[in-house]
Amino acid sequence: MIARLKNEYWKRWIRRHGCKVASGIMAMRKGSRLHIEAGAELGHVQMLFGELSIGARTYMRSGGELQNVAAIGRFCSIGSNVVLGQERNTHPTGWVSSHPFQYSGTAWHYQASSAPARIGHDVWIGRDVMVMEGVEIGTGCIVAARSVVTKSLPPYTIAAGVPARVVAQRHGESIAQQLLEARWWDIPVADLVQLPLNSPEAFLRTLGERSFKARGELPTLCITRDGCQVL
């Protein structure tokens, strides 16, 4: 009862500070740490990471898993049942058996290790996608539903399949490079919505003609199983 009340309290606290973690702090592992910027929202997902930062306005639908993933940028759209940072090599393949009985309470030790997955800004990941640990998905990418991403993807590419491969480019090379250099995700939303967002060319021209104050660092919540604070 106390744990449930504590969880509800912190869920409401997170809401009051402009974010959402639908499962609350009790869904996190002991010792894990989540840094989440204003406007970011997580549905009911399993949180199995060690430390993860999530950028402003990013959302993730319910049913997914956050495993070995260290960073998700701003303005990402992540569908239902998505797994980010799926662990590899969690069982030994060169031992007598692949079963964990060999190192559970015995003198032997097995530790799988790999770099975490990282997701750039403005990435759209369709439902049921699996992104393996160690993979980097570049800013502006789109990953089609039910794809399995085993290798890193360059910025502004569209990928699909099992394993996922690049099937198209979102923009020409020049436009993609200019969007990366513009770092538009650092501009306040109130300014962004006044720009011609339906035309990358016009958007970039307008950026070149006007100056916008970058929002820089946003208020960030630090969330752990023990509680939350504003950084």
Order of alpha helices (4+ residues) and beta strands (2+ residues): alpha-beta-beta-beta-beta-beta-beta-beta-beta-beta-beta-beta-beta-beta-beta-beta-beta-beta-beta-alpha-alpha-alpha-beta-beta
